[in-house]
Amino acid sequence: MFLSAHWKTLGLAMASICVVSSALAQGVTPLRAKVAAHQKERAQQLGVDLKPNADIAPLVVGGTPAAPGSWPFFVALMDSSIATNSKAQFCGGSLISPRHVLTAAHCVEGTSPSEIQILVGTLSLLEGGRRVNTSAITIHPKYTSQDFDVAVIELAEAVNDITPAKFVDSPKAEKKVAPSGAPTMAMGYGTTKFLGKSSKVVLEVEMPIVDRAVCNGPDSYDGDIGKQEICAGLMGVGGKDTCQGDSGGPLFAKGSTGAFDTQVGVVSWGNGCGKANYPGVYARLGTLGAWVRAQISAP
């Protein structure tokens, strides 16, 4: 989906465009530079002003450090050519089976499995965890710019010591856990202010689901939110959001136990970070989850 003239006027700051421009804040690596080139080209196509030397860091706006072990299924995508985790991390994801990771399509577009490793078993880029090689990447066949923004990464070996995340795979399942106004939790490696340095520990942020009609209203995204997308954030006041380097990470709703344990979205894009009336936009698993589940069961 290409930007309307409305968004060209606003100069939309999209996670799907800006995600790896965080490389400029954290140090350029081969994979970050490669993906940044893709994002720059897309920005030009969409008429977005993305300064080539902008110091844009990944953000969790209004977040707090996650307790150790609180999100065992959260993973980080790493540039396999970089040994230092804090320098190699470029996107987030979630373990959805012992052999599969769910992330955003724009995180892995044009990238081969050998270029990516998955950091599992830690919420810190400084200690713990281990890297797992990947063997295949499948992007949703309808992915264009930010719409249908999901991809499934197959791991080269099973991760059997971590319980995978549950996720919805139908509008009915989504409605049970994530109706308008329901609390959700997102997370990622990020800063608490724009243009800051990235965090070395996972930050989490709680915010409610925003009704689609409100998110698509004239004072917000003005009709640009598709059926494959879901919004979460604080309308009117802002201040809580995910942003660039958090792309691909999960958005969780409360399941039957009352814990944030059911994934309903994947960090995708948005207008700025934590801006009033512009909540974060997430790939919607209520409509995309069935495709994701099919990738898990594929031979």
C-alpha positions as CSV (number, residue, x, y, z in Angstrom):
1,M,0.0,0.0,0.0
2,F,1.4,3.4,-1.0
3,L,0.9,6.6,0.9
4,S,-1.9,8.9,0.0
5,A,-1.4,12.6,-0.6
6,H,-2.6,13.0,3.0
7,W,0.4,11.2,4.4
8,K,2.8,12.8,2.0
9,T,1.8,16.1,3.5
10,L,2.3,14.9,7.0
11,G,5.7,13.3,6.3
12,L,4.8,9.9,7.9
13,A,7.5,8.4,10.1
14,M,7.0,4.7,9.5
15,A,8.6,1.8,11.3
16,S,8.6,0.0,8.0
17,I,10.7,2.8,6.6
18,C,12.8,3.9,9.6
19,V,13.5,0.6,11.4
20,V,17.1,0.2,10.5
21,S,18.0,3.8,10.2
22,S,18.7,3.1,13.9
23,A,21.9,1.7,12.5
24,L,23.2,5.3,12.2
25,A,22.7,5.7,16.0
26,Q,24.1,2.3,16.9
27,G,26.9,1.9,14.3
28,V,26.5,0.8,10.7
29,T,26.6,-3.0,10.2
30,P,26.3,-4.9,6.9
31,L,22.7,-6.0,7.5
32,R,21.6,-2.7,8.9
33,A,23.1,-0.9,5.9
34,K,21.5,-3.3,3.5
35,V,18.0,-2.9,5.0
36,A,18.5,0.9,5.4
37,A,19.1,1.1,1.7
38,H,15.7,-0.7,1.1
39,Q,14.0,1.7,3.5
40,K,15.5,4.8,1.9
41,E,14.3,3.6,-1.5
42,R,10.8,3.0,-0.2
43,A,10.8,6.4,1.5
44,Q,11.6,8.1,-1.8
45,Q,8.7,6.1,-3.4
46,L,6.3,7.2,-0.7
47,G,7.4,10.8,-0.7
48,V,8.6,10.6,2.9
49,D,11.3,12.9,4.2
50,L,13.9,10.5,5.6
51,K,17.2,12.3,6.1
52,P,20.1,10.1,5.1
53,N,22.1,11.0,8.2
54,A,19.2,11.2,10.7
55,D,20.1,9.9,14.1
56,I,17.0,7.9,14.7
57,A,17.1,5.3,17.5
58,P,14.7,2.4,18.2
59,L,12.1,3.5,20.7
60,V,9.8,2.1,23.3
61,V,8.1,5.4,24.3
62,G,6.8,5.5,27.9
63,G,8.1,2.0,28.7
64,T,9.8,0.4,31.7
65,P,12.4,-2.3,31.9
66,A,10.9,-5.8,31.7
67,A,11.5,-8.1,34.6
68,P,14.0,-10.9,33.9
69,G,12.2,-13.9,32.5
70,S,8.9,-12.2,32.0
71,W,8.8,-12.6,28.2
72,P,10.5,-15.9,27.5
73,F,9.1,-16.0,23.9
74,F,10.5,-12.6,23.0
75,V,13.5,-12.8,20.6
76,A,15.8,-10.4,18.9
77,L,16.8,-10.5,15.2
78,M,20.6,-10.3,14.9
79,D,23.0,-9.6,12.1
80,S,24.9,-12.9,12.0
81,S,28.1,-11.1,10.8
82,I,28.3,-9.1,14.1
83,A,29.5,-10.9,17.2
84,T,28.4,-8.3,19.7
85,N,24.7,-8.6,20.5
86,S,24.2,-4.9,21.3
87,K,25.5,-4.0,17.8
88,A,23.9,-6.8,15.9
89,Q,20.3,-6.4,17.0
90,F,18.0,-4.8,14.5
91,C,14.5,-6.0,15.0
92,G,12.3,-8.0,17.4
93,G,10.2,-11.1,17.1
94,S,8.4,-13.8,19.0
95,L,9.0,-17.6,19.2
96,I,5.7,-19.1,18.0
97,S,6.9,-22.8,17.8
98,P,10.1,-24.5,18.7
99,R,11.2,-24.0,15.1
100,H,9.5,-20.7,14.1
101,V,9.8,-17.0,14.8
102,L,7.2,-14.4,13.9
103,T,8.4,-10.9,12.8
104,A,7.6,-8.1,10.4
105,A,8.0,-8.6,6.7
106,H,9.9,-5.3,6.4
107,C,12.5,-6.6,8.9
108,V,13.6,-9.4,6.6
109,E,12.7,-8.2,3.1
110,G,15.5,-9.0,0.7
111,T,17.5,-10.8,3.4
112,S,18.8,-14.4,3.2
113,P,18.6,-16.8,6.2
114,S,22.4,-16.9,6.6
115,E,22.4,-13.2,7.4
116,I,20.1,-13.6,10.4
117,Q,20.5,-15.3,13.7
118,I,17.9,-15.3,16.5
119,L,18.8,-14.3,20.1
120,V,16.7,-16.4,22.5
121,G,16.6,-16.9,26.2
122,T,17.4,-13.4,27.4
123,L,15.9,-9.9,27.7
124,S,19.4,-8.3,27.7
125,L,21.8,-7.6,24.9
126,L,24.7,-7.7,27.4
127,E,24.3,-11.1,29.0
128,G,22.7,-14.5,28.8
129,G,20.8,-16.1,25.9
130,R,22.1,-17.8,22.8
131,R,22.0,-17.3,19.1
132,V,20.2,-19.8,16.8
133,N,20.8,-20.0,13.1
134,T,17.9,-19.7,10.6
135,S,17.2,-21.9,7.6
136,A,14.3,-20.2,5.8
137,I,12.3,-16.9,5.6
138,T,8.7,-16.7,4.4
139,I,7.2,-13.3,3.8
140,H,3.4,-13.0,3.4
141,P,2.7,-13.1,-0.4
142,K,0.5,-10.0,-0.3
143,Y,3.1,-7.8,1.6
144,T,3.4,-4.4,0.1
145,S,5.1,-1.5,1.9
146,Q,3.4,-1.8,5.3
147,D,0.2,-3.9,4.5
148,F,0.3,-7.7,5.3
149,D,3.5,-6.9,7.2
150,V,4.3,-10.4,8.7
151,A,7.0,-13.0,8.0
152,V,7.9,-16.3,9.5
153,I,11.5,-17.4,10.1
154,E,12.3,-21.1,10.3
155,L,15.1,-22.0,12.7
156,A,17.9,-24.4,11.8
157,E,17.4,-26.2,15.1
158,A,14.5,-26.5,17.6
159,V,14.3,-24.4,20.7
160,N,12.8,-26.9,23.1
161,D,13.5,-25.1,26.4
162,I,11.2,-22.1,25.8
163,T,7.4,-22.3,25.7
164,P,6.3,-20.6,22.5
165,A,3.9,-17.7,22.4
166,K,0.2,-18.2,21.8
167,F,-1.4,-16.1,19.1
168,V,-4.9,-15.5,17.7
169,D,-5.7,-16.7,14.2
170,S,-9.2,-15.4,13.6
171,P,-11.3,-12.3,14.1
172,K,-13.4,-14.2,16.6
173,A,-10.4,-15.2,18.7
174,E,-9.1,-11.6,18.5
175,K,-12.5,-10.2,19.7
176,K,-12.3,-12.3,22.8
177,V,-9.0,-10.9,24.0
178,A,-8.5,-7.5,22.2
179,P,-11.8,-5.6,21.8
180,S,-11.6,-1.8,21.6
181,G,-10.2,-0.5,24.9
182,A,-8.6,-3.8,26.0
183,P,-5.1,-3.5,27.5
184,T,-2.2,-4.7,25.6
185,M,1.6,-5.0,26.1
186,A,4.3,-4.3,23.6
187,M,8.1,-4.6,24.1
188,G,11.4,-4.1,22.5
189,Y,15.0,-2.8,22.8
190,G,14.6,0.9,22.8
191,T,14.9,4.3,24.4
192,T,12.4,6.4,26.3
193,K,13.0,9.5,24.3
194,F,13.3,10.3,20.6
195,L,16.9,10.5,19.2
196,G,18.2,8.7,22.3
197,K,20.5,5.7,22.4
198,S,18.9,2.2,22.3
199,S,18.4,0.3,25.5
200,K,20.4,-2.8,26.3
201,V,17.5,-4.4,28.1
202,V,13.9,-5.0,26.9
203,L,11.5,-2.3,27.7
204,E,7.7,-3.0,27.9
205,V,4.8,-0.6,27.5
206,E,1.1,-1.1,28.3
207,M,-1.6,0.6,26.2
208,P,-5.1,0.0,25.0
209,I,-6.5,-1.1,21.7
210,V,-7.8,1.8,19.7
211,D,-11.1,1.3,17.9
212,R,-10.6,1.0,14.1
213,A,-13.0,3.7,13.3
214,V,-11.3,6.1,15.7
215,C,-7.8,5.2,14.4
216,N,-9.1,5.7,10.8
217,G,-10.8,9.0,11.7
218,P,-10.0,12.4,10.0
219,D,-8.0,13.5,13.1
220,S,-5.8,10.3,13.0
221,Y,-4.9,8.0,10.1
222,D,-7.8,9.2,7.9
223,G,-8.7,5.9,6.3
224,D,-5.2,4.4,5.9
225,I,-5.6,1.6,8.4
226,G,-6.4,-1.6,6.5
227,K,-8.3,-4.7,7.7
228,Q,-4.9,-6.4,8.2
229,E,-3.9,-3.8,10.8
230,I,-4.8,-3.0,14.4
231,C,-4.0,0.1,16.5
232,A,-2.9,0.5,20.1
233,G,-1.9,3.6,22.0
234,L,-3.2,6.6,23.9
235,M,-5.5,8.8,21.7
236,G,-5.5,12.5,22.6
237,V,-2.4,12.4,24.8
238,G,0.0,9.9,23.3
239,G,3.2,9.2,25.2
240,K,3.1,5.4,25.0
241,D,4.2,3.6,21.8
242,T,6.7,1.4,20.0
243,C,8.8,2.7,17.1
244,Q,11.6,2.0,14.6
245,G,13.9,-0.6,16.1
246,D,11.0,-2.4,17.8
247,S,9.7,-3.5,14.5
248,G,8.7,-7.1,14.3
249,G,8.2,-7.4,18.0
250,P,4.9,-8.7,19.6
251,L,1.8,-7.0,20.9
252,F,0.2,-9.1,23.6
253,A,-3.4,-9.1,25.0
254,K,-4.6,-10.8,28.2
255,G,-5.6,-14.4,27.7
256,S,-7.9,-16.6,29.8
257,T,-5.5,-16.5,32.7
258,G,-5.4,-12.7,32.9
259,A,-1.8,-12.5,31.9
260,F,-0.5,-10.8,28.7
261,D,0.2,-14.1,27.0
262,T,-1.8,-14.0,23.7
263,Q,-0.2,-12.2,20.7
264,V,-2.6,-10.1,18.7
265,G,-0.2,-8.0,16.6
266,V,3.3,-7.4,15.2
267,V,5.0,-4.0,15.5
268,S,4.7,-2.5,12.0
269,W,4.5,1.3,11.5
270,G,3.1,4.6,12.7
271,N,3.2,8.4,12.4
272,G,6.0,9.4,14.7
273,C,6.5,7.8,18.1
274,G,4.0,8.4,20.9
275,K,2.3,11.3,19.1
276,A,-1.2,12.3,20.3
277,N,-3.9,10.9,18.1
278,Y,-1.5,8.7,16.2
279,P,-1.3,5.3,17.9
280,G,1.1,2.6,16.8
281,V,-0.1,0.4,13.9
282,Y,0.4,-3.4,14.2
283,A,0.0,-6.2,11.7
284,R,-3.3,-7.8,12.8
285,L,-3.1,-11.5,13.6
286,G,-6.9,-11.7,13.8
287,T,-6.8,-11.7,10.0
288,L,-3.1,-12.8,9.4
289,G,-2.8,-15.4,12.1
290,A,-4.3,-18.2,9.9
291,W,-1.5,-17.7,7.3
292,V,1.1,-17.7,10.1
293,R,-0.2,-20.9,11.5
294,A,-0.1,-22.5,8.1
295,Q,3.6,-21.7,7.8
296,I,4.2,-23.5,11.1
297,S,2.4,-26.7,9.9
298,A,3.9,-26.6,6.4
299,P,6.1,-29.7,5.7
